[in-house]
Amino acid sequence: GQPIADIKTIFGKADFSEAKISNDDTLQILFYRTHHKTSDGQTSKEECTPLLFKQGKLIAWGEASYQQYLASHIDG
């Protein structure tokens, strides 16, 4: 339930982010690098932990939360 602004203050700028509207709810996912896979100078989503926000509040984190985000219906 932590606000997205608080998370950004704690962790800084996300490495990746995505957002969409689903069933009139704003969903946003921020990816923060949490582990290292290859020494190629690039950060990939596979090296990040996703944090899922609904209406600007943290509701879940981890790979399952990203799958939940991807599966949500997009309004349009």
N, CA, C and O atoms as a CHARMM CRD file, in Angstrom:
* protein
*
  304
    1    1 GLY  N      0.77700  -1.19500   0.00000 PROA 1      0.00000
    2    1 GLY  CA     0.00000   0.00000   0.00000 PROA 1      0.00000
    3    1 GLY  C      0.82500   1.26900   0.00000 PROA 1      0.00000
    4    1 GLY  O      0.28100   2.36900   0.08800 PROA 1      0.00000
    5    2 GLN  N      2.15100   1.11900  -0.09900 PROA 2      0.00000
    6    2 GLN  CA     3.01600   2.29600  -0.07200 PROA 2      0.00000
    7    2 GLN  C      2.86000   3.10100  -1.37000 PROA 2      0.00000
    8    2 GLN  O      2.80900   2.51300  -2.45000 PROA 2      0.00000
    9    3 PRO  N      2.78500   4.41700  -1.28100 PROA 3      0.00000
   10    3 PRO  CA     2.64100   5.25500  -2.47700 PROA 3      0.00000
   11    3 PRO  C      3.86100   5.15700  -3.40200 PROA 3      0.00000
   12    3 PRO  O      4.98800   4.96700  -2.94300 PROA 3      0.00000
   13    4 ILE  N      3.62200   5.28700  -4.69000 PROA 4      0.00000
   14    4 ILE  CA     4.69000   5.19900  -5.67400 PROA 4      0.00000
   15    4 ILE  C      5.76100   6.26100  -5.43600 PROA 4      0.00000
   16    4 ILE  O      6.94200   6.00500  -5.67000 PROA 4      0.00000
   17    5 ALA  N      5.37200   7.43600  -4.98100 PROA 5      0.00000
   18    5 ALA  CA     6.34400   8.50700  -4.71200 PROA 5      0.00000
   19    5 ALA  C      7.32800   8.08900  -3.62400 PROA 5      0.00000
   20    5 ALA  O      8.51600   8.39900  -3.70700 PROA 5      0.00000
   21    6 ASP  N      6.83200   7.38300  -2.59900 PROA 6      0.00000
   22    6 ASP  CA     7.71200   6.90900  -1.52200 PROA 6      0.00000
   23    6 ASP  C      8.70900   5.88400  -2.05300 PROA 6      0.00000
   24    6 ASP  O      9.88600   5.91400  -1.69200 PROA 6      0.00000
   25    7 ILE  N      8.24500   4.98200  -2.90500 PROA 7      0.00000
   26    7 ILE  CA     9.12500   3.96400  -3.47800 PROA 7      0.00000
   27    7 ILE  C     10.21400   4.62800  -4.32300 PROA 7      0.00000
   28    7 ILE  O     11.38100   4.24600  -4.24800 PROA 7      0.00000
   29    8 LYS  N      9.82800   5.62400  -5.12500 PROA 8      0.00000
   30    8 LYS  CA    10.80700   6.32300  -5.95200 PROA 8      0.00000
   31    8 LYS  C     11.81300   7.08000  -5.09400 PROA 8      0.00000
   32    8 LYS  O     12.98200   7.18500  -5.46600 PROA 8      0.00000
   33    9 THR  N     11.38100   7.60500  -3.95700 PROA 9      0.00000
   34    9 THR  CA    12.30100   8.28600  -3.04700 PROA 9      0.00000
   35    9 THR  C     13.30100   7.29300  -2.46300 PROA 9      0.00000
   36    9 THR  O     14.48600   7.60400  -2.33900 PROA 9      0.00000
   37   10 ILE  N     12.83400   6.11500  -2.10700 PROA 10     0.00000
   38   10 ILE  CA    13.69700   5.09300  -1.49900 PROA 10     0.00000
   39   10 ILE  C     14.64800   4.48900  -2.52500 PROA 10     0.00000
   40   10 ILE  O     15.85100   4.40900  -2.28100 PROA 10     0.00000
   41   11 PHE  N     14.11600   4.06000  -3.68000 PROA 11     0.00000
   42   11 PHE  CA    14.90200   3.30600  -4.65800 PROA 11     0.00000
   43   11 PHE  C     15.44800   4.14000  -5.81100 PROA 11     0.00000
   44   11 PHE  O     16.32400   3.67700  -6.54200 PROA 11     0.00000
   45   12 GLY  N     14.95200   5.35200  -5.98700 PROA 12     0.00000
   46   12 GLY  CA    15.40500   6.17900  -7.09700 PROA 12     0.00000
   47   12 GLY  C     14.65900   5.86500  -8.37700 PROA 12     0.00000
   48   12 GLY  O     13.57800   5.27700  -8.36100 PROA 12     0.00000
   49   13 LYS  N     15.25700   6.26800  -9.48200 PROA 13     0.00000
   50   13 LYS  CA    14.64800   6.08500 -10.79700 PROA 13     0.00000
   51   13 LYS  C     14.64300   4.59800 -11.16400 PROA 13     0.00000
   52   13 LYS  O     15.64900   3.90700 -11.00500 PROA 13     0.00000
   53   14 ALA  N     13.50500   4.12100 -11.65200 PROA 14     0.00000
   54   14 ALA  CA    13.39000   2.72300 -12.07400 PROA 14     0.00000
   55   14 ALA  C     14.18600   2.50300 -13.35200 PROA 14     0.00000
   56   14 ALA  O     14.36100   3.42200 -14.15300 PROA 14     0.00000
   57   15 ASP  N     14.66900   1.27100 -13.53800 PROA 15     0.00000
   58   15 ASP  CA    15.39000   0.92100 -14.75400 PROA 15     0.00000
   59   15 ASP  C     14.44400   0.82800 -15.95300 PROA 15     0.00000
   60   15 ASP  O     14.82100   1.17100 -17.07300 PROA 15     0.00000
   61   16 PHE  N     13.22600   0.36600 -15.71500 PROA 16     0.00000
   62   16 PHE  CA    12.18700   0.26700 -16.73700 PROA 16     0.00000
   63   16 PHE  C     10.85500   0.58100 -16.07800 PROA 16     0.00000
   64   16 PHE  O     10.71200   0.43600 -14.86400 PROA 16     0.00000
   65   17 SER  N      9.87900   1.01100 -16.87300 PROA 17     0.00000
   66   17 SER  CA     8.53600   1.20300 -16.34600 PROA 17     0.00000
   67   17 SER  C      7.52000   0.99200 -17.46200 PROA 17     0.00000
   68   17 SER  O      7.81500   1.20800 -18.63800 PROA 17     0.00000
   69   18 GLU  N      6.33700   0.57300 -17.08200 PROA 18     0.00000
   70   18 GLU  CA     5.21600   0.38600 -17.99000 PROA 18     0.00000
   71   18 GLU  C      3.96400   0.83800 -17.25000 PROA 18     0.00000
   72   18 GLU  O      3.92000   0.82700 -16.02000 PROA 18     0.00000
   73   19 ALA  N      2.94600   1.23800 -18.01200 PROA 19     0.00000
   74   19 ALA  CA     1.68900   1.65800 -17.39900 PROA 19     0.00000
   75   19 ALA  C      0.54700   1.41200 -18.36600 PROA 19     0.00000
   76   19 ALA  O      0.73600   1.41400 -19.58200 PROA 19     0.00000
   77   20 LYS  N     -0.65300   1.19800 -17.80800 PROA 20     0.00000
   78   20 LYS  CA    -1.86300   1.05000 -18.61900 PROA 20     0.00000
   79   20 LYS  C     -3.08500   1.22000 -17.72200 PROA 20     0.00000
   80   20 LYS  O     -2.98500   1.23300 -16.49500 PROA 20     0.00000
   81   21 ILE  N     -4.24000   1.34800 -18.37100 PROA 21     0.00000
   82   21 ILE  CA    -5.52500   1.41600 -17.67600 PROA 21     0.00000
   83   21 ILE  C     -6.19800   0.06100 -17.86100 PROA 21     0.00000
   84   21 ILE  O     -6.30200  -0.43500 -18.98300 PROA 21     0.00000
   85   22 SER  N     -6.64800  -0.53000 -16.78000 PROA 22     0.00000
   86   22 SER  CA    -7.35400  -1.81200 -16.82300 PROA 22     0.00000
   87   22 SER  C     -8.57100  -1.72700 -15.91800 PROA 22     0.00000
   88   22 SER  O     -8.44300  -1.47400 -14.72000 PROA 22     0.00000
   89   23 ASN  N     -9.76400  -1.94000 -16.49500 PROA 23     0.00000
   90   23 ASN  CA   -11.00700  -1.88100 -15.71600 PROA 23     0.00000
   91   23 ASN  C    -11.09700  -0.58900 -14.89400 PROA 23     0.00000
   92   23 ASN  O    -11.45100  -0.61200 -13.71500 PROA 23     0.00000
   93   24 ASP  N    -10.77300   0.52100 -15.53300 PROA 24     0.00000
   94   24 ASP  CA   -10.80300   1.85200 -14.91900 PROA 24     0.00000
   95   24 ASP  C     -9.77700   2.05700 -13.81400 PROA 24     0.00000
   96   24 ASP  O     -9.83500   3.06600 -13.11200 PROA 24     0.00000
   97   25 ASP  N     -8.84900   1.13800 -13.64000 PROA 25     0.00000
   98   25 ASP  CA    -7.77000   1.28500 -12.67000 PROA 25     0.00000
   99   25 ASP  C     -6.47600   1.58800 -13.40800 PROA 25     0.00000
  100   25 ASP  O     -6.20300   1.00700 -14.45900 PROA 25     0.00000
  101   26 THR  N     -5.68400   2.49500 -12.86100 PROA 26     0.00000
  102   26 THR  CA    -4.36200   2.77000 -13.41200 PROA 26     0.00000
  103   26 THR  C     -3.38000   1.76200 -12.83700 PROA 26     0.00000
  104   26 THR  O     -3.22500   1.66200 -11.62000 PROA 26     0.00000
  105   27 LEU  N     -2.72200   1.02300 -13.70600 PROA 27     0.00000
  106   27 LEU  CA    -1.69900   0.06400 -13.29500 PROA 27     0.00000
  107   27 LEU  C     -0.34900   0.55800 -13.79100 PROA 27     0.00000
  108   27 LEU  O     -0.21200   0.98100 -14.93900 PROA 27     0.00000
  109   28 GLN  N      0.63600   0.49900 -12.92200 PROA 28     0.00000
  110   28 GLN  CA     1.99500   0.86700 -13.31200 PROA 28     0.00000
  111   28 GLN  C      2.94100  -0.16900 -12.74500 PROA 28     0.00000
  112   28 GLN  O      2.76400  -0.64600 -11.62500 PROA 28     0.00000
  113   29 ILE  N      3.94500  -0.50900 -13.53000 PROA 29     0.00000
  114   29 ILE  CA     4.93800  -1.45300 -13.06100 PROA 29     0.00000
  115   29 ILE  C      6.30800  -0.81700 -13.21500 PROA 29     0.00000
  116   29 ILE  O      6.65800  -0.32500 -14.28700 PROA 29     0.00000
  117   30 LEU  N      7.08000  -0.83100 -12.13600 PROA 30     0.00000
  118   30 LEU  CA     8.44200  -0.31600 -12.13400 PROA 30     0.00000
  119   30 LEU  C      9.39300  -1.48100 -11.95600 PROA 30     0.00000
  120   30 LEU  O      9.14600  -2.37700 -11.15000 PROA 30     0.00000
  121   31 PHE  N     10.48000  -1.46700 -12.71100 PROA 31     0.00000
  122   31 PHE  CA    11.49100  -2.52400 -12.62500 PROA 31     0.00000
  123   31 PHE  C     12.76400  -1.93800 -12.02900 PROA 31     0.00000
  124   31 PHE  O     13.30900  -0.95900 -12.53900 PROA 31     0.00000
  125   32 TYR  N     13.23000  -2.55200 -10.94000 PROA 32     0.00000
  126   32 TYR  CA    14.48000  -2.14200 -10.29800 PROA 32     0.00000
  127   32 TYR  C     15.47600  -3.28900 -10.36300 PROA 32     0.00000
  128   32 TYR  O     15.14900  -4.43100 -10.04100 PROA 32     0.00000
  129   33 ARG  N     16.69000  -2.97300 -10.78200 PROA 33     0.00000
  130   33 ARG  CA    17.72200  -4.01300 -10.87100 PROA 33     0.00000
  131   33 ARG  C     18.05800  -4.52500  -9.48000 PROA 33     0.00000
  132   33 ARG  O     18.39900  -3.76000  -8.57800 PROA 33     0.00000
  133   34 THR  N     17.95000  -5.84600  -9.33100 PROA 34     0.00000
  134   34 THR  CA    18.20700  -6.47600  -8.03500 PROA 34     0.00000
  135   34 THR  C     19.24100  -7.57800  -8.11500 PROA 34     0.00000
  136   34 THR  O     19.71600  -8.05500  -7.08400 PROA 34     0.00000
  137   35 HSD  N     19.59800  -7.99400  -9.32500 PROA 35     0.00000
  138   35 HSD  CA    20.62500  -9.01400  -9.47100 PROA 35     0.00000
  139   35 HSD  C     21.33000  -8.85700 -10.81400 PROA 35     0.00000
  140   35 HSD  O     20.85600  -8.14900 -11.70200 PROA 35     0.00000
  141   36 HSD  N     22.45500  -9.52200 -10.94300 PROA 36     0.00000
  142   36 HSD  CA    23.33700  -9.36400 -12.09400 PROA 36     0.00000
  143   36 HSD  C     23.42200 -10.69500 -12.83400 PROA 36     0.00000
  144   36 HSD  O     23.66700 -11.73300 -12.21900 PROA 36     0.00000
  145   37 LYS  N     23.21900 -10.67000 -14.16000 PROA 37     0.00000
  146   37 LYS  CA    23.32800 -11.89200 -14.96100 PROA 37     0.00000
  147   37 LYS  C     24.55600 -11.87700 -15.85500 PROA 37     0.00000
  148   37 LYS  O     25.35700 -12.81100 -15.81900 PROA 37     0.00000
  149   38 THR  N     24.71800 -10.82900 -16.65700 PROA 38     0.00000
  150   38 THR  CA    25.84700 -10.76900 -17.58100 PROA 38     0.00000
  151   38 THR  C     26.56600  -9.43300 -17.45800 PROA 38     0.00000
  152   38 THR  O     25.95400  -8.41300 -17.14300 PROA 38     0.00000
  153   39 SER  N     27.85600  -9.45100 -17.70700 PROA 39     0.00000
  154   39 SER  CA    28.66800  -8.23300 -17.63300 PROA 39     0.00000
  155   39 SER  C     28.75700  -7.59100 -19.01000 PROA 39     0.00000
  156   39 SER  O     29.83300  -7.49500 -19.60100 PROA 39     0.00000
  157   40 ASP  N     27.60000  -7.15200 -19.50900 PROA 40     0.00000
  158   40 ASP  CA    27.56700  -6.54000 -20.83500 PROA 40     0.00000
  159   40 ASP  C     27.33800  -5.03400 -20.77100 PROA 40     0.00000
  160   40 ASP  O     27.22600  -4.38400 -21.81100 PROA 40     0.00000
  161   41 GLY  N     27.26800  -4.47200 -19.57200 PROA 41     0.00000
  162   41 GLY  CA    27.06300  -3.04400 -19.42200 PROA 41     0.00000
  163   41 GLY  C     25.62100  -2.60800 -19.57800 PROA 41     0.00000
  164   41 GLY  O     25.32300  -1.41600 -19.50600 PROA 41     0.00000
  165   42 GLN  N     24.72800  -3.55200 -19.79000 PROA 42     0.00000
  166   42 GLN  CA    23.31300  -3.25900 -19.98000 PROA 42     0.00000
  167   42 GLN  C     22.49700  -3.91800 -18.86500 PROA 42     0.00000
  168   42 GLN  O     22.83100  -5.00800 -18.40100 PROA 42     0.00000
  169   43 THR  N     21.43700  -3.25100 -18.44700 PROA 43     0.00000
  170   43 THR  CA    20.50400  -3.84300 -17.50000 PROA 43     0.00000
  171   43 THR  C     19.31500  -4.36900 -18.28700 PROA 43     0.00000
  172   43 THR  O     18.75000  -3.65600 -19.11600 PROA 43     0.00000
  173   44 SER  N     18.93500  -5.61000 -18.03100 PROA 44     0.00000
  174   44 SER  CA    17.77700  -6.20400 -18.69600 PROA 44     0.00000
  175   44 SER  C     16.65600  -6.39500 -17.67500 PROA 44     0.00000
  176   44 SER  O     16.89500  -6.37200 -16.46800 PROA 44     0.00000
  177   45 LYS  N     15.44100  -6.58100 -18.16700 PROA 45     0.00000
  178   45 LYS  CA    14.31100  -6.81200 -17.26200 PROA 45     0.00000
  179   45 LYS  C     14.51600  -8.09200 -16.45000 PROA 45     0.00000
  180   45 LYS  O     14.01500  -8.20800 -15.33100 PROA 45     0.00000
  181   46 GLU  N     15.25400  -9.05100 -17.01700 PROA 46     0.00000
  182   46 GLU  CA    15.52100 -10.30600 -16.30400 PROA 46     0.00000
  183   46 GLU  C     16.40000 -10.08900 -15.07200 PROA 46     0.00000
  184   46 GLU  O     16.43900 -10.93600 -14.18000 PROA 46     0.00000
  185   47 GLU  N     17.10000  -8.96500 -15.02300 PROA 47     0.00000
  186   47 GLU  CA    17.94200  -8.63200 -13.87300 PROA 47     0.00000
  187   47 GLU  C     17.21400  -7.75400 -12.85800 PROA 47     0.00000
  188   47 GLU  O     17.80600  -7.30900 -11.87400 PROA 47     0.00000
  189   48 CYS  N     15.93600  -7.50900 -13.10400 PROA 48     0.00000
  190   48 CYS  CA    15.15700  -6.58800 -12.27900 PROA 48     0.00000
  191   48 CYS  C     14.02000  -7.30000 -11.55100 PROA 48     0.00000
  192   48 CYS  O     13.55800  -8.36500 -11.96100 PROA 48     0.00000
  193   49 THR  N     13.59000  -6.68200 -10.46800 PROA 49     0.00000
  194   49 THR  CA    12.39400  -7.11400  -9.75500 PROA 49     0.00000
  195   49 THR  C     11.28300  -6.12000 -10.08700 PROA 49     0.00000
  196   49 THR  O     11.44500  -4.91600  -9.88400 PROA 49     0.00000
  197   50 PRO  N     10.14400  -6.62500 -10.60300 PROA 50     0.00000
  198   50 PRO  CA     9.03000  -5.72700 -10.91000 PROA 50     0.00000
  199   50 PRO  C      8.20900  -5.41000  -9.66600 PROA 50     0.00000
  200   50 PRO  O      7.97200  -6.28400  -8.83300 PROA 50     0.00000
  201   51 LEU  N      7.77700  -4.15600  -9.54500 PROA 51     0.00000
  202   51 LEU  CA     6.88100  -3.70700  -8.47600 PROA 51     0.00000
  203   51 LEU  C      5.60500  -3.22300  -9.14300 PROA 51     0.00000
  204   51 LEU  O      5.65700  -2.37300 -10.03200 PROA 51     0.00000
  205   52 LEU  N      4.46800  -3.74900  -8.72900 PROA 52     0.00000
  206   52 LEU  CA     3.18500  -3.43000  -9.34700 PROA 52     0.00000
  207   52 LEU  C      2.39900  -2.44900  -8.48500 PROA 52     0.00000
  208   52 LEU  O      2.22900  -2.65400  -7.28300 PROA 52     0.00000
  209   53 PHE  N      1.92500  -1.38300  -9.11700 PROA 53     0.00000
  210   53 PHE  CA     1.14800  -0.34800  -8.44800 PROA 53     0.00000
  211   53 PHE  C     -0.23200  -0.26700  -9.07600 PROA 53     0.00000
  212   53 PHE  O     -0.37600  -0.34500 -10.29600 PROA 53     0.00000
  213   54 LYS  N     -1.24000  -0.11200  -8.23800 PROA 54     0.00000
  214   54 LYS  CA    -2.61100   0.10700  -8.69000 PROA 54     0.00000
  215   54 LYS  C     -3.07300   1.40400  -8.05600 PROA 54     0.00000
  216   54 LYS  O     -3.02300   1.56200  -6.83600 PROA 54     0.00000
  217   55 GLN  N     -3.52400   2.33400  -8.89100 PROA 55     0.00000
  218   55 GLN  CA    -3.93600   3.66200  -8.42800 PROA 55     0.00000
  219   55 GLN  C     -2.82600   4.32100  -7.59700 PROA 55     0.00000
  220   55 GLN  O     -3.10700   5.02100  -6.62400 PROA 55     0.00000
  221   56 GLY  N     -1.55800   4.09100  -7.99000 PROA 56     0.00000
  222   56 GLY  CA    -0.42500   4.73900  -7.33300 PROA 56     0.00000
  223   56 GLY  C      0.01600   4.12000  -6.02400 PROA 56     0.00000
  224   56 GLY  O      0.85500   4.68900  -5.32700 PROA 56     0.00000
  225   57 LYS  N     -0.53900   2.94700  -5.66800 PROA 57     0.00000
  226   57 LYS  CA    -0.18000   2.26700  -4.41600 PROA 57     0.00000
  227   57 LYS  C      0.41900   0.89800  -4.73400 PROA 57     0.00000
  228   57 LYS  O     -0.09800   0.17900  -5.58900 PROA 57     0.00000
  229   58 LEU  N      1.50600   0.53400  -4.05300 PROA 58     0.00000
  230   58 LEU  CA     2.15800  -0.75600  -4.24200 PROA 58     0.00000
  231   58 LEU  C      1.21500  -1.88000  -3.82400 PROA 58     0.00000
  232   58 LEU  O      0.70700  -1.88800  -2.70300 PROA 58     0.00000
  233   59 ILE  N      0.98400  -2.83600  -4.74200 PROA 59     0.00000
  234   59 ILE  CA     0.09600  -3.95900  -4.41200 PROA 59     0.00000
  235   59 ILE  C      0.79700  -5.30600  -4.50600 PROA 59     0.00000
  236   59 ILE  O      0.32600  -6.28400  -3.92500 PROA 59     0.00000
  237   60 ALA  N      1.92400  -5.37900  -5.23000 PROA 60     0.00000
  238   60 ALA  CA     2.62000  -6.66600  -5.36600 PROA 60     0.00000
  239   60 ALA  C      4.00400  -6.43500  -5.95900 PROA 60     0.00000
  240   60 ALA  O      4.27900  -5.38000  -6.52900 PROA 60     0.00000
  241   61 TRP  N      4.87300  -7.43600  -5.81800 PROA 61     0.00000
  242   61 TRP  CA     6.18800  -7.37900  -6.44800 PROA 61     0.00000
  243   61 TRP  C      6.60800  -8.79600  -6.79300 PROA 61     0.00000
  244   61 TRP  O      6.06000  -9.76900  -6.27500 PROA 61     0.00000
  245   62 GLY  N      7.58900  -8.89300  -7.67700 PROA 62     0.00000
  246   62 GLY  CA     8.08100 -10.18400  -8.13000 PROA 62     0.00000
  247   62 GLY  C      7.52000 -10.54700  -9.50100 PROA 62     0.00000
  248   62 GLY  O      6.64900  -9.85800 -10.03200 PROA 62     0.00000
  249   63 GLU  N      8.03100 -11.63500 -10.05900 PROA 63     0.00000
  250   63 GLU  CA     7.66000 -12.04600 -11.41200 PROA 63     0.00000
  251   63 GLU  C      6.16200 -12.30000 -11.55800 PROA 63     0.00000
  252   63 GLU  O      5.58400 -11.98400 -12.59800 PROA 63     0.00000
  253   64 ALA  N      5.53000 -12.85900 -10.54200 PROA 64     0.00000
  254   64 ALA  CA     4.08900 -13.12200 -10.61600 PROA 64     0.00000
  255   64 ALA  C      3.30000 -11.81700 -10.76800 PROA 64     0.00000
  256   64 ALA  O      2.26000 -11.79500 -11.42700 PROA 64     0.00000
  257   65 SER  N      3.78500 -10.74300 -10.16600 PROA 65     0.00000
  258   65 SER  CA     3.08200  -9.46200 -10.29500 PROA 65     0.00000
  259   65 SER  C      3.17300  -8.93800 -11.72500 PROA 65     0.00000
  260   65 SER  O      2.22100  -8.33300 -12.22000 PROA 65     0.00000
  261   66 TYR  N      4.31600  -9.16400 -12.40400 PROA 66     0.00000
  262   66 TYR  CA     4.43300  -8.74000 -13.79100 PROA 66     0.00000
  263   66 TYR  C      3.50800  -9.56900 -14.67900 PROA 66     0.00000
  264   66 TYR  O      2.89700  -9.02800 -15.60000 PROA 66     0.00000
  265   67 GLN  N      3.39800 -10.85500 -14.42100 PROA 67     0.00000
  266   67 GLN  CA     2.48000 -11.70000 -15.18700 PROA 67     0.00000
  267   67 GLN  C      1.03600 -11.24600 -14.96700 PROA 67     0.00000
  268   67 GLN  O      0.23400 -11.25200 -15.90100 PROA 67     0.00000
  269   68 GLN  N      0.70700 -10.85700 -13.74500 PROA 68     0.00000
  270   68 GLN  CA    -0.62500 -10.32600 -13.42600 PROA 68     0.00000
  271   68 GLN  C     -0.87900  -9.05000 -14.22800 PROA 68     0.00000
  272   68 GLN  O     -1.96100  -8.87100 -14.78700 PROA 68     0.00000
  273   69 TYR  N      0.10900  -8.17200 -14.28500 PROA 69     0.00000
  274   69 TYR  CA     0.00800  -6.93300 -15.04800 PROA 69     0.00000
  275   69 TYR  C     -0.21200  -7.23200 -16.53500 PROA 69     0.00000
  276   69 TYR  O     -1.08800  -6.64600 -17.17000 PROA 69     0.00000
  277   70 LEU  N      0.58800  -8.14300 -17.07600 PROA 70     0.00000
  278   70 LEU  CA     0.46300  -8.47500 -18.49500 PROA 70     0.00000
  279   70 LEU  C     -0.89500  -9.07300 -18.84100 PROA 70     0.00000
  280   70 LEU  O     -1.41800  -8.84800 -19.93200 PROA 70     0.00000
  281   71 ALA  N     -1.46600  -9.83800 -17.90700 PROA 71     0.00000
  282   71 ALA  CA    -2.73000 -10.50500 -18.15000 PROA 71     0.00000
  283   71 ALA  C     -3.94200  -9.59900 -17.95600 PROA 71     0.00000
  284   71 ALA  O     -5.04800  -9.96200 -18.35700 PROA 71     0.00000
  285   72 SER  N     -3.75600  -8.43300 -17.35100 PROA 72     0.00000
  286   72 SER  CA    -4.89700  -7.55200 -17.07200 PROA 72     0.00000
  287   72 SER  C     -5.44500  -6.98600 -18.36800 PROA 72     0.00000
  288   72 SER  O     -4.70700  -6.75000 -19.32400 PROA 72     0.00000
  289   73 HSD  N     -6.73500  -6.77500 -18.38300 PROA 73     0.00000
  290   73 HSD  CA    -7.45600  -6.25700 -19.55000 PROA 73     0.00000
  291   73 HSD  C     -7.12300  -4.78200 -19.76400 PROA 73     0.00000
  292   73 HSD  O     -7.09000  -4.00100 -18.81300 PROA 73     0.00000
  293   74 ILE  N     -6.88100  -4.41400 -21.00200 PROA 74     0.00000
  294   74 ILE  CA    -6.59100  -3.02000 -21.33600 PROA 74     0.00000
  295   74 ILE  C     -7.87100  -2.35600 -21.81200 PROA 74     0.00000
  296   74 ILE  O     -8.51200  -2.83400 -22.74700 PROA 74     0.00000
  297   75 ASP  N     -8.24900  -1.24600 -21.16500 PROA 75     0.00000
  298   75 ASP  CA    -9.40500  -0.46200 -21.60600 PROA 75     0.00000
  299   75 ASP  C     -9.03900   0.28300 -22.88600 PROA 75     0.00000
  300   75 ASP  O     -7.86900   0.58200 -23.12300 PROA 75     0.00000
  301   76 GLY  N    -10.01500   0.57300 -23.68500 PROA 76     0.00000
  302   76 GLY  CA    -9.70900   1.34300 -24.86900 PROA 76     0.00000
  303   76 GLY  C    -10.81600   1.41200 -25.74400 PROA 76     0.00000
  304   76 GLY  O    -10.72700   2.03200 -26.80400 PROA 76     0.00000
